[in-house]
Amino acid sequence: MNKADVDRALRKHLATKNQAIAIVSDHAEALRDSLLSGKPTPIVYDTKDTPPEVIKEDQVIERFPLPLSPARTTVVPVDSMFER
């Protein structure tokens, strides 16, 4: 399997329209505000010597627009996550 195969499978099986994503965070409201702001979200590594080509690609990814709206973005308290 190569990158083209993976890209083709992603295009075929994943759609961003009406996609739901759950993120667990100890700073959920700040994360929500950051994502809704549309500002770049730089990627930070805990490792040294990240290849330059990865850094270059990350600089594109950090500016990728996310189709988020405040009305469809909810912070759920952890105490109610698994309630029925």
PDB file of N, CA, C and O in Angstrom:
ATOM      1  N   MET A   1       0.849  -1.173   0.000  1.00  0.00           N
ATOM      2  CA  MET A   1       0.000   0.000   0.000  1.00  0.00           C
ATOM      3  C   MET A   1       0.894   1.235   0.000  1.00  0.00           C
ATOM      4  O   MET A   1       1.877   1.305   0.738  1.00  0.00           O
ATOM      5  N   ASN A   2       0.545   2.193  -0.826  1.00  0.00           N
ATOM      6  CA  ASN A   2       1.332   3.419  -0.883  1.00  0.00           C
ATOM      7  C   ASN A   2       0.431   4.617  -0.568  1.00  0.00           C
ATOM      8  O   ASN A   2      -0.760   4.453  -0.306  1.00  0.00           O
ATOM      9  N   LYS A   3       1.004   5.810  -0.596  1.00  0.00           N
ATOM     10  CA  LYS A   3       0.265   7.016  -0.234  1.00  0.00           C
ATOM     11  C   LYS A   3      -0.952   7.221  -1.134  1.00  0.00           C
ATOM     12  O   LYS A   3      -2.020   7.602  -0.655  1.00  0.00           O
ATOM     13  N   ALA A   4      -0.796   6.973  -2.419  1.00  0.00           N
ATOM     14  CA  ALA A   4      -1.917   7.146  -3.348  1.00  0.00           C
ATOM     15  C   ALA A   4      -3.075   6.210  -2.994  1.00  0.00           C
ATOM     16  O   ALA A   4      -4.240   6.601  -3.075  1.00  0.00           O
ATOM     17  N   ASP A   5      -2.751   4.970  -2.600  1.00  0.00           N
ATOM     18  CA  ASP A   5      -3.793   4.016  -2.188  1.00  0.00           C
ATOM     19  C   ASP A   5      -4.532   4.521  -0.956  1.00  0.00           C
ATOM     20  O   ASP A   5      -5.759   4.456  -0.890  1.00  0.00           O
ATOM     21  N   VAL A   6      -3.784   5.020   0.014  1.00  0.00           N
ATOM     22  CA  VAL A   6      -4.384   5.540   1.245  1.00  0.00           C
ATOM     23  C   VAL A   6      -5.243   6.762   0.942  1.00  0.00           C
ATOM     24  O   VAL A   6      -6.369   6.866   1.429  1.00  0.00           O
ATOM     25  N   ASP A   7      -4.721   7.680   0.146  1.00  0.00           N
ATOM     26  CA  ASP A   7      -5.480   8.879  -0.222  1.00  0.00           C
ATOM     27  C   ASP A   7      -6.782   8.505  -0.923  1.00  0.00           C
ATOM     28  O   ASP A   7      -7.828   9.085  -0.633  1.00  0.00           O
ATOM     29  N   ARG A   8      -6.729   7.550  -1.835  1.00  0.00           N
ATOM     30  CA  ARG A   8      -7.915   7.106  -2.573  1.00  0.00           C
ATOM     31  C   ARG A   8      -8.940   6.501  -1.605  1.00  0.00           C
ATOM     32  O   ARG A   8     -10.132   6.790  -1.711  1.00  0.00           O
ATOM     33  N   ALA A   9      -8.491   5.675  -0.675  1.00  0.00           N
ATOM     34  CA  ALA A   9      -9.395   5.058   0.301  1.00  0.00           C
ATOM     35  C   ALA A   9     -10.037   6.124   1.205  1.00  0.00           C
ATOM     36  O   ALA A   9     -11.223   6.040   1.524  1.00  0.00           O
ATOM     37  N   LEU A  10      -9.254   7.108   1.609  1.00  0.00           N
ATOM     38  CA  LEU A  10      -9.803   8.177   2.449  1.00  0.00           C
ATOM     39  C   LEU A  10     -10.880   8.960   1.702  1.00  0.00           C
ATOM     40  O   LEU A  10     -11.943   9.241   2.255  1.00  0.00           O
ATOM     41  N   ARG A  11     -10.606   9.311   0.451  1.00  0.00           N
ATOM     42  CA  ARG A  11     -11.598  10.052  -0.345  1.00  0.00           C
ATOM     43  C   ARG A  11     -12.867   9.227  -0.540  1.00  0.00           C
ATOM     44  O   ARG A  11     -13.970   9.773  -0.561  1.00  0.00           O
ATOM     45  N   LYS A  12     -12.711   7.925  -0.680  1.00  0.00           N
ATOM     46  CA  LYS A  12     -13.866   7.062  -0.926  1.00  0.00           C
ATOM     47  C   LYS A  12     -14.707   6.852   0.336  1.00  0.00           C
ATOM     48  O   LYS A  12     -15.936   6.830   0.262  1.00  0.00           O
ATOM     49  N   HIS A  13     -14.055   6.697   1.495  1.00  0.00           N
ATOM     50  CA  HIS A  13     -14.768   6.263   2.693  1.00  0.00           C
ATOM     51  C   HIS A  13     -14.993   7.343   3.746  1.00  0.00           C
ATOM     52  O   HIS A  13     -15.807   7.154   4.650  1.00  0.00           O
ATOM     53  N   LEU A  14     -14.300   8.456   3.652  1.00  0.00           N
ATOM     54  CA  LEU A  14     -14.465   9.510   4.645  1.00  0.00           C
ATOM     55  C   LEU A  14     -14.968  10.781   3.986  1.00  0.00           C
ATOM     56  O   LEU A  14     -14.486  11.176   2.925  1.00  0.00           O
ATOM     57  N   ALA A  15     -15.924  11.405   4.611  1.00  0.00           N
ATOM     58  CA  ALA A  15     -16.441  12.678   4.117  1.00  0.00           C
ATOM     59  C   ALA A  15     -16.436  13.678   5.270  1.00  0.00           C
ATOM     60  O   ALA A  15     -16.789  13.329   6.396  1.00  0.00           O
ATOM     61  N   THR A  16     -16.043  14.901   4.997  1.00  0.00           N
ATOM     62  CA  THR A  16     -16.002  15.899   6.060  1.00  0.00           C
ATOM     63  C   THR A  16     -17.364  16.521   6.317  1.00  0.00           C
ATOM     64  O   THR A  16     -17.578  17.108   7.378  1.00  0.00           O
ATOM     65  N   LYS A  17     -18.280  16.407   5.381  1.00  0.00           N
ATOM     66  CA  LYS A  17     -19.618  16.973   5.578  1.00  0.00           C
ATOM     67  C   LYS A  17     -20.340  16.188   6.671  1.00  0.00           C
ATOM     68  O   LYS A  17     -20.421  14.960   6.625  1.00  0.00           O
ATOM     69  N   ASN A  18     -20.855  16.908   7.638  1.00  0.00           N
ATOM     70  CA  ASN A  18     -21.589  16.320   8.762  1.00  0.00           C
ATOM     71  C   ASN A  18     -20.742  15.365   9.608  1.00  0.00           C
ATOM     72  O   ASN A  18     -21.275  14.461  10.251  1.00  0.00           O
ATOM     73  N   GLN A  19     -19.457  15.563   9.604  1.00  0.00           N
ATOM     74  CA  GLN A  19     -18.558  14.732  10.398  1.00  0.00           C
ATOM     75  C   GLN A  19     -18.620  15.170  11.854  1.00  0.00           C
ATOM     76  O   GLN A  19     -18.686  16.366  12.140  1.00  0.00           O
ATOM     77  N   ALA A  20     -18.600  14.228  12.759  1.00  0.00           N
ATOM     78  CA  ALA A  20     -18.576  14.524  14.193  1.00  0.00           C
ATOM     79  C   ALA A  20     -17.233  14.065  14.758  1.00  0.00           C
ATOM     80  O   ALA A  20     -16.762  12.967  14.460  1.00  0.00           O
ATOM     81  N   ILE A  21     -16.627  14.922  15.575  1.00  0.00           N
ATOM     82  CA  ILE A  21     -15.335  14.613  16.173  1.00  0.00           C
ATOM     83  C   ILE A  21     -15.428  14.864  17.666  1.00  0.00           C
ATOM     84  O   ILE A  21     -15.960  15.887  18.099  1.00  0.00           O
ATOM     85  N   ALA A  22     -14.916  13.938  18.447  1.00  0.00           N
ATOM     86  CA  ALA A  22     -14.856  14.107  19.902  1.00  0.00           C
ATOM     87  C   ALA A  22     -13.390  14.259  20.297  1.00  0.00           C
ATOM     88  O   ALA A  22     -12.538  13.477  19.876  1.00  0.00           O
ATOM     89  N   ILE A  23     -13.108  15.272  21.107  1.00  0.00           N
ATOM     90  CA  ILE A  23     -11.755  15.521  21.597  1.00  0.00           C
ATOM     91  C   ILE A  23     -11.812  15.578  23.109  1.00  0.00           C
ATOM     92  O   ILE A  23     -12.674  16.251  23.674  1.00  0.00           O
ATOM     93  N   VAL A  24     -10.914  14.889  23.762  1.00  0.00           N
ATOM     94  CA  VAL A  24     -10.828  14.924  25.218  1.00  0.00           C
ATOM     95  C   VAL A  24      -9.702  15.877  25.590  1.00  0.00           C
ATOM     96  O   VAL A  24      -8.583  15.752  25.093  1.00  0.00           O
ATOM     97  N   SER A  25     -10.004  16.833  26.471  1.00  0.00           N
ATOM     98  CA  SER A  25      -9.008  17.835  26.836  1.00  0.00           C
ATOM     99  C   SER A  25      -9.276  18.338  28.245  1.00  0.00           C
ATOM    100  O   SER A  25     -10.425  18.449  28.675  1.00  0.00           O
ATOM    101  N   ASP A  26      -8.192  18.643  28.957  1.00  0.00           N
ATOM    102  CA  ASP A  26      -8.370  19.248  30.281  1.00  0.00           C
ATOM    103  C   ASP A  26      -8.566  20.762  30.169  1.00  0.00           C
ATOM    104  O   ASP A  26      -8.813  21.434  31.170  1.00  0.00           O
ATOM    105  N   HIS A  27      -8.455  21.293  28.951  1.00  0.00           N
ATOM    106  CA  HIS A  27      -8.700  22.723  28.695  1.00  0.00           C
ATOM    107  C   HIS A  27      -9.660  22.842  27.512  1.00  0.00           C
ATOM    108  O   HIS A  27      -9.364  23.528  26.534  1.00  0.00           O
ATOM    109  N   ALA A  28     -10.800  22.179  27.604  1.00  0.00           N
ATOM    110  CA  ALA A  28     -11.710  22.043  26.471  1.00  0.00           C
ATOM    111  C   ALA A  28     -12.238  23.374  25.958  1.00  0.00           C
ATOM    112  O   ALA A  28     -12.313  23.577  24.746  1.00  0.00           O
ATOM    113  N   GLU A  29     -12.601  24.274  26.842  1.00  0.00           N
ATOM    114  CA  GLU A  29     -13.159  25.548  26.386  1.00  0.00           C
ATOM    115  C   GLU A  29     -12.112  26.384  25.653  1.00  0.00           C
ATOM    116  O   GLU A  29     -12.419  27.018  24.643  1.00  0.00           O
ATOM    117  N   ALA A  30     -10.879  26.386  26.155  1.00  0.00           N
ATOM    118  CA  ALA A  30      -9.802  27.110  25.475  1.00  0.00           C
ATOM    119  C   ALA A  30      -9.513  26.476  24.112  1.00  0.00           C
ATOM    120  O   ALA A  30      -9.266  27.183  23.135  1.00  0.00           O
ATOM    121  N   LEU A  31      -9.544  25.152  24.048  1.00  0.00           N
ATOM    122  CA  LEU A  31      -9.332  24.454  22.781  1.00  0.00           C
ATOM    123  C   LEU A  31     -10.447  24.810  21.802  1.00  0.00           C
ATOM    124  O   LEU A  31     -10.178  25.119  20.641  1.00  0.00           O
ATOM    125  N   ARG A  32     -11.690  24.770  22.261  1.00  0.00           N
ATOM    126  CA  ARG A  32     -12.815  25.139  21.406  1.00  0.00           C
ATOM    127  C   ARG A  32     -12.647  26.559  20.867  1.00  0.00           C
ATOM    128  O   ARG A  32     -12.809  26.797  19.670  1.00  0.00           O
ATOM    129  N   ASP A  33     -12.325  27.489  21.747  1.00  0.00           N
ATOM    130  CA  ASP A  33     -12.150  28.883  21.335  1.00  0.00           C
ATOM    131  C   ASP A  33     -11.026  29.026  20.313  1.00  0.00           C
ATOM    132  O   ASP A  33     -11.149  29.785  19.352  1.00  0.00           O
ATOM    133  N   SER A  34      -9.952  28.308  20.516  1.00  0.00           N
ATOM    134  CA  SER A  34      -8.816  28.356  19.584  1.00  0.00           C
ATOM    135  C   SER A  34      -9.211  27.827  18.211  1.00  0.00           C
ATOM    136  O   SER A  34      -8.895  28.438  17.191  1.00  0.00           O
ATOM    137  N   LEU A  35      -9.900  26.692  18.187  1.00  0.00           N
ATOM    138  CA  LEU A  35     -10.309  26.109  16.911  1.00  0.00           C
ATOM    139  C   LEU A  35     -11.323  26.984  16.187  1.00  0.00           C
ATOM    140  O   LEU A  35     -11.277  27.103  14.963  1.00  0.00           O
ATOM    141  N   LEU A  36     -12.231  27.592  16.926  1.00  0.00           N
ATOM    142  CA  LEU A  36     -13.241  28.464  16.314  1.00  0.00           C
ATOM    143  C   LEU A  36     -12.655  29.788  15.827  1.00  0.00           C
ATOM    144  O   LEU A  36     -13.239  30.441  14.962  1.00  0.00           O
ATOM    145  N   SER A  37     -11.517  30.185  16.372  1.00  0.00           N
ATOM    146  CA  SER A  37     -10.923  31.474  16.006  1.00  0.00           C
ATOM    147  C   SER A  37     -10.411  31.505  14.569  1.00  0.00           C
ATOM    148  O   SER A  37     -10.314  32.575  13.966  1.00  0.00           O
ATOM    149  N   GLY A  38     -10.087  30.344  14.022  1.00  0.00           N
ATOM    150  CA  GLY A  38      -9.538  30.296  12.673  1.00  0.00           C
ATOM    151  C   GLY A  38      -8.055  30.612  12.605  1.00  0.00           C
ATOM    152  O   GLY A  38      -7.467  30.599  11.523  1.00  0.00           O
ATOM    153  N   LYS A  39      -7.445  30.895  13.745  1.00  0.00           N
ATOM    154  CA  LYS A  39      -6.009  31.179  13.767  1.00  0.00           C
ATOM    155  C   LYS A  39      -5.220  29.883  13.579  1.00  0.00           C
ATOM    156  O   LYS A  39      -5.719  28.806  13.904  1.00  0.00           O
ATOM    157  N   PRO A  40      -3.994  29.975  13.059  1.00  0.00           N
ATOM    158  CA  PRO A  40      -3.163  28.772  12.905  1.00  0.00           C
ATOM    159  C   PRO A  40      -2.955  28.053  14.237  1.00  0.00           C
ATOM    160  O   PRO A  40      -2.847  28.686  15.288  1.00  0.00           O
ATOM    161  N   THR A  41      -2.903  26.739  14.178  1.00  0.00           N
ATOM    162  CA  THR A  41      -2.660  25.912  15.365  1.00  0.00           C
ATOM    163  C   THR A  41      -1.380  25.104  15.128  1.00  0.00           C
ATOM    164  O   THR A  41      -1.440  23.966  14.664  1.00  0.00           O
ATOM    165  N   PRO A  42      -0.233  25.691  15.444  1.00  0.00           N
ATOM    166  CA  PRO A  42       1.052  25.031  15.174  1.00  0.00           C
ATOM    167  C   PRO A  42       1.178  23.672  15.855  1.00  0.00           C
ATOM    168  O   PRO A  42       0.693  23.460  16.967  1.00  0.00           O
ATOM    169  N   ILE A  43       1.833  22.775  15.163  1.00  0.00           N
ATOM    170  CA  ILE A  43       2.090  21.439  15.682  1.00  0.00           C
ATOM    171  C   ILE A  43       3.408  21.478  16.438  1.00  0.00           C
ATOM    172  O   ILE A  43       4.398  22.011  15.936  1.00  0.00           O
ATOM    173  N   VAL A  44       3.429  20.916  17.643  1.00  0.00           N
ATOM    174  CA  VAL A  44       4.621  20.922  18.490  1.00  0.00           C
ATOM    175  C   VAL A  44       5.010  19.477  18.777  1.00  0.00           C
ATOM    176  O   VAL A  44       4.177  18.661  19.171  1.00  0.00           O
ATOM    177  N   TYR A  45       6.272  19.179  18.576  1.00  0.00           N
ATOM    178  CA  TYR A  45       6.784  17.834  18.811  1.00  0.00           C
ATOM    179  C   TYR A  45       7.608  17.790  20.097  1.00  0.00           C
ATOM    180  O   TYR A  45       8.276  18.758  20.460  1.00  0.00           O
ATOM    181  N   ASP A  46       7.545  16.645  20.776  1.00  0.00           N
ATOM    182  CA  ASP A  46       8.377  16.424  21.961  1.00  0.00           C
ATOM    183  C   ASP A  46       9.737  15.847  21.574  1.00  0.00           C
ATOM    184  O   ASP A  46      10.596  15.632  22.428  1.00  0.00           O
ATOM    185  N   THR A  47       9.919  15.604  20.298  1.00  0.00           N
ATOM    186  CA  THR A  47      11.169  15.018  19.823  1.00  0.00           C
ATOM    187  C   THR A  47      12.020  16.076  19.126  1.00  0.00           C
ATOM    188  O   THR A  47      11.509  17.099  18.669  1.00  0.00           O
ATOM    189  N   LYS A  48      13.313  15.816  19.052  1.00  0.00           N
ATOM    190  CA  LYS A  48      14.236  16.707  18.356  1.00  0.00           C
ATOM    191  C   LYS A  48      14.453  16.181  16.945  1.00  0.00           C
ATOM    192  O   LYS A  48      14.108  15.043  16.628  1.00  0.00           O
ATOM    193  N   ASP A  49      15.018  17.012  16.126  1.00  0.00           N
ATOM    194  CA  ASP A  49      15.429  16.609  14.783  1.00  0.00           C
ATOM    195  C   ASP A  49      14.265  16.178  13.889  1.00  0.00           C
ATOM    196  O   ASP A  49      14.388  15.214  13.133  1.00  0.00           O
ATOM    197  N   THR A  50      13.152  16.879  13.973  1.00  0.00           N
ATOM    198  CA  THR A  50      12.042  16.608  13.059  1.00  0.00           C
ATOM    199  C   THR A  50      12.496  16.994  11.652  1.00  0.00           C
ATOM    200  O   THR A  50      13.020  18.091  11.454  1.00  0.00           O
ATOM    201  N   PRO A  51      12.306  16.118  10.685  1.00  0.00           N
ATOM    202  CA  PRO A  51      12.775  16.406   9.329  1.00  0.00           C
ATOM    203  C   PRO A  51      12.149  17.690   8.773  1.00  0.00           C
ATOM    204  O   PRO A  51      10.975  17.963   9.021  1.00  0.00           O
ATOM    205  N   PRO A  52      12.923  18.470   8.029  1.00  0.00           N
ATOM    206  CA  PRO A  52      12.421  19.740   7.470  1.00  0.00           C
ATOM    207  C   PRO A  52      11.172  19.568   6.610  1.00  0.00           C
ATOM    208  O   PRO A  52      10.299  20.436   6.611  1.00  0.00           O
ATOM    209  N   GLU A  53      11.078  18.458   5.877  1.00  0.00           N
ATOM    210  CA  GLU A  53       9.905  18.247   5.035  1.00  0.00           C
ATOM    211  C   GLU A  53       8.632  18.061   5.863  1.00  0.00           C
ATOM    212  O   GLU A  53       7.539  18.426   5.429  1.00  0.00           O
ATOM    213  N   VAL A  54       8.787  17.492   7.053  1.00  0.00           N
ATOM    214  CA  VAL A  54       7.640  17.336   7.961  1.00  0.00           C
ATOM    215  C   VAL A  54       7.227  18.702   8.494  1.00  0.00           C
ATOM    216  O   VAL A  54       6.038  19.017   8.540  1.00  0.00           O
ATOM    217  N   ILE A  55       8.193  19.508   8.893  1.00  0.00           N
ATOM    218  CA  ILE A  55       7.914  20.858   9.391  1.00  0.00           C
ATOM    219  C   ILE A  55       7.215  21.680   8.311  1.00  0.00           C
ATOM    220  O   ILE A  55       6.266  22.407   8.602  1.00  0.00           O
ATOM    221  N   LYS A  56       7.679  21.568   7.069  1.00  0.00           N
ATOM    222  CA  LYS A  56       7.081  22.318   5.956  1.00  0.00           C
ATOM    223  C   LYS A  56       5.622  21.899   5.752  1.00  0.00           C
ATOM    224  O   LYS A  56       4.752  22.747   5.558  1.00  0.00           O
ATOM    225  N   GLU A  57       5.362  20.605   5.796  1.00  0.00           N
ATOM    226  CA  GLU A  57       3.983  20.117   5.646  1.00  0.00           C
ATOM    227  C   GLU A  57       3.117  20.563   6.832  1.00  0.00           C
ATOM    228  O   GLU A  57       1.955  20.929   6.655  1.00  0.00           O
ATOM    229  N   ASP A  58       3.687  20.530   8.026  1.00  0.00           N
ATOM    230  CA  ASP A  58       2.962  20.970   9.223  1.00  0.00           C
ATOM    231  C   ASP A  58       2.531  22.434   9.116  1.00  0.00           C
ATOM    232  O   ASP A  58       1.466  22.806   9.609  1.00  0.00           O
ATOM    233  N   GLN A  59       3.349  23.254   8.482  1.00  0.00           N
ATOM    234  CA  GLN A  59       3.018  24.675   8.342  1.00  0.00           C
ATOM    235  C   GLN A  59       1.814  24.876   7.427  1.00  0.00           C
ATOM    236  O   GLN A  59       1.101  25.871   7.556  1.00  0.00           O
ATOM    237  N   VAL A  60       1.583  23.958   6.520  1.00  0.00           N
ATOM    238  CA  VAL A  60       0.373  23.993   5.690  1.00  0.00           C
ATOM    239  C   VAL A  60      -0.815  23.510   6.511  1.00  0.00           C
ATOM    240  O   VAL A  60      -1.883  24.122   6.492  1.00  0.00           O
ATOM    241  N   ILE A  61      -0.624  22.413   7.229  1.00  0.00           N
ATOM    242  CA  ILE A  61      -1.701  21.817   8.025  1.00  0.00           C
ATOM    243  C   ILE A  61      -2.187  22.782   9.102  1.00  0.00           C
ATOM    244  O   ILE A  61      -3.391  22.875   9.341  1.00  0.00           O
ATOM    245  N   GLU A  62      -1.276  23.502   9.756  1.00  0.00           N
ATOM    246  CA  GLU A  62      -1.675  24.377  10.864  1.00  0.00           C
ATOM    247  C   GLU A  62      -2.576  25.526  10.418  1.00  0.00           C
ATOM    248  O   GLU A  62      -3.235  26.158  11.245  1.00  0.00           O
ATOM    249  N   ARG A  63      -2.606  25.796   9.118  1.00  0.00           N
ATOM    250  CA  ARG A  63      -3.449  26.874   8.579  1.00  0.00           C
ATOM    251  C   ARG A  63      -4.670  26.335   7.831  1.00  0.00           C
ATOM    252  O   ARG A  63      -5.435  27.106   7.252  1.00  0.00           O
ATOM    253  N   PHE A  64      -4.847  25.032   7.843  1.00  0.00           N
ATOM    254  CA  PHE A  64      -5.955  24.423   7.112  1.00  0.00           C
ATOM    255  C   PHE A  64      -7.277  24.851   7.740  1.00  0.00           C
ATOM    256  O   PHE A  64      -7.477  24.668   8.941  1.00  0.00           O
ATOM    257  N   PRO A  65      -8.179  25.418   6.945  1.00  0.00           N
ATOM    258  CA  PRO A  65      -9.441  25.905   7.516  1.00  0.00           C
ATOM    259  C   PRO A  65     -10.356  24.753   7.954  1.00  0.00           C
ATOM    260  O   PRO A  65     -10.552  23.785   7.220  1.00  0.00           O
ATOM    261  N   LEU A  66     -10.899  24.878   9.144  1.00  0.00           N
ATOM    262  CA  LEU A  66     -11.836  23.889   9.657  1.00  0.00           C
ATOM    263  C   LEU A  66     -13.244  24.468   9.588  1.00  0.00           C
ATOM    264  O   LEU A  66     -13.476  25.573  10.077  1.00  0.00           O
ATOM    265  N   PRO A  67     -14.185  23.746   8.993  1.00  0.00           N
ATOM    266  CA  PRO A  67     -15.546  24.265   8.868  1.00  0.00           C
ATOM    267  C   PRO A  67     -16.334  24.085  10.168  1.00  0.00           C
ATOM    268  O   PRO A  67     -17.254  23.270  10.241  1.00  0.00           O
ATOM    269  N   LEU A  68     -15.963  24.848  11.177  1.00  0.00           N
ATOM    270  CA  LEU A  68     -16.608  24.741  12.487  1.00  0.00           C
ATOM    271  C   LEU A  68     -17.530  25.929  12.702  1.00  0.00           C
ATOM    272  O   LEU A  68     -17.293  27.022  12.188  1.00  0.00           O
ATOM    273  N   SER A  69     -18.576  25.698  13.463  1.00  0.00           N
ATOM    274  CA  SER A  69     -19.450  26.800  13.837  1.00  0.00           C
ATOM    275  C   SER A  69     -19.706  26.718  15.337  1.00  0.00           C
ATOM    276  O   SER A  69     -19.792  25.622  15.890  1.00  0.00           O
ATOM    277  N   PRO A  70     -19.827  27.861  15.997  1.00  0.00           N
ATOM    278  CA  PRO A  70     -20.084  27.843  17.442  1.00  0.00           C
ATOM    279  C   PRO A  70     -21.347  27.066  17.804  1.00  0.00           C
ATOM    280  O   PRO A  70     -21.390  26.403  18.840  1.00  0.00           O
ATOM    281  N   ALA A  71     -22.366  27.140  16.965  1.00  0.00           N
ATOM    282  CA  ALA A  71     -23.629  26.458  17.267  1.00  0.00           C
ATOM    283  C   ALA A  71     -23.491  24.940  17.262  1.00  0.00           C
ATOM    284  O   ALA A  71     -24.253  24.241  17.930  1.00  0.00           O
ATOM    285  N   ARG A  72     -22.524  24.435  16.514  1.00  0.00           N
ATOM    286  CA  ARG A  72     -22.352  22.977  16.423  1.00  0.00           C
ATOM    287  C   ARG A  72     -21.134  22.479  17.209  1.00  0.00           C
ATOM    288  O   ARG A  72     -20.710  21.334  17.049  1.00  0.00           O
ATOM    289  N   THR A  73     -20.580  23.343  18.053  1.00  0.00           N
ATOM    290  CA  THR A  73     -19.403  22.979  18.840  1.00  0.00           C
ATOM    291  C   THR A  73     -19.783  23.018  20.310  1.00  0.00           C
ATOM    292  O   THR A  73     -20.155  24.069  20.834  1.00  0.00           O
ATOM    293  N   THR A  74     -19.691  21.886  20.967  1.00  0.00           N
ATOM    294  CA  THR A  74     -20.167  21.758  22.340  1.00  0.00           C
ATOM    295  C   THR A  74     -19.076  21.209  23.248  1.00  0.00           C
ATOM    296  O   THR A  74     -18.365  20.272  22.884  1.00  0.00           O
ATOM    297  N   VAL A  75     -18.951  21.794  24.420  1.00  0.00           N
ATOM    298  CA  VAL A  75     -18.076  21.249  25.454  1.00  0.00           C
ATOM    299  C   VAL A  75     -18.979  20.504  26.430  1.00  0.00           C
ATOM    300  O   VAL A  75     -19.920  21.073  26.982  1.00  0.00           O
ATOM    301  N   VAL A  76     -18.679  19.224  26.633  1.00  0.00           N
ATOM    302  CA  VAL A  76     -19.477  18.375  27.512  1.00  0.00           C
ATOM    303  C   VAL A  76     -18.663  18.076  28.761  1.00  0.00           C
ATOM    304  O   VAL A  76     -17.551  17.559  28.652  1.00  0.00           O
ATOM    305  N   PRO A  77     -19.185  18.387  29.949  1.00  0.00           N
ATOM    306  CA  PRO A  77     -18.456  18.079  31.178  1.00  0.00           C
ATOM    307  C   PRO A  77     -18.206  16.574  31.305  1.00  0.00           C
ATOM    308  O   PRO A  77     -19.063  15.760  30.960  1.00  0.00           O
ATOM    309  N   VAL A  78     -17.049  16.227  31.791  1.00  0.00           N
ATOM    310  CA  VAL A  78     -16.671  14.816  31.901  1.00  0.00           C
ATOM    311  C   VAL A  78     -17.666  14.035  32.756  1.00  0.00           C
ATOM    312  O   VAL A  78     -17.900  12.854  32.500  1.00  0.00           O
ATOM    313  N   ASP A  79     -18.252  14.672  33.762  1.00  0.00           N
ATOM    314  CA  ASP A  79     -19.193  13.980  34.643  1.00  0.00           C
ATOM    315  C   ASP A  79     -20.442  13.496  33.910  1.00  0.00           C
ATOM    316  O   ASP A  79     -21.117  12.580  34.378  1.00  0.00           O
ATOM    317  N   SER A  80     -20.750  14.098  32.777  1.00  0.00           N
ATOM    318  CA  SER A  80     -21.951  13.694  32.046  1.00  0.00           C
ATOM    319  C   SER A  80     -21.650  12.946  30.760  1.00  0.00           C
ATOM    320  O   SER A  80     -22.566  12.664  29.988  1.00  0.00           O
ATOM    321  N   MET A  81     -20.403  12.621  30.513  1.00  0.00           N
ATOM    322  CA  MET A  81     -20.020  11.956  29.258  1.00  0.00           C
ATOM    323  C   MET A  81     -20.691  10.615  29.052  1.00  0.00           C
ATOM    324  O   MET A  81     -21.089  10.301  27.931  1.00  0.00           O
ATOM    325  N   PHE A  82     -20.829   9.826  30.079  1.00  0.00           N
ATOM    326  CA  PHE A  82     -21.319   8.473  29.909  1.00  0.00           C
ATOM    327  C   PHE A  82     -22.699   8.269  30.523  1.00  0.00           C
ATOM    328  O   PHE A  82     -23.082   7.138  30.822  1.00  0.00           O
ATOM    329  N   GLU A  83     -23.437   9.336  30.711  1.00  0.00           N
ATOM    330  CA  GLU A  83     -24.802   9.225  31.215  1.00  0.00           C
ATOM    331  C   GLU A  83     -25.725   8.807  30.086  1.00  0.00           C
ATOM    332  O   GLU A  83     -25.445   9.065  28.915  1.00  0.00           O
ATOM    333  N   ARG A  84     -26.802   8.177  30.433  1.00  0.00           N
ATOM    334  CA  ARG A  84     -27.799   7.795  29.423  1.00  0.00           C
ATOM    335  C   ARG A  84     -29.039   8.617  29.617  1.00  0.00           C
ATOM    336  O   ARG A  84     -30.007   8.458  28.874  1.00  0.00           O
TER     337      ARG A  84
END
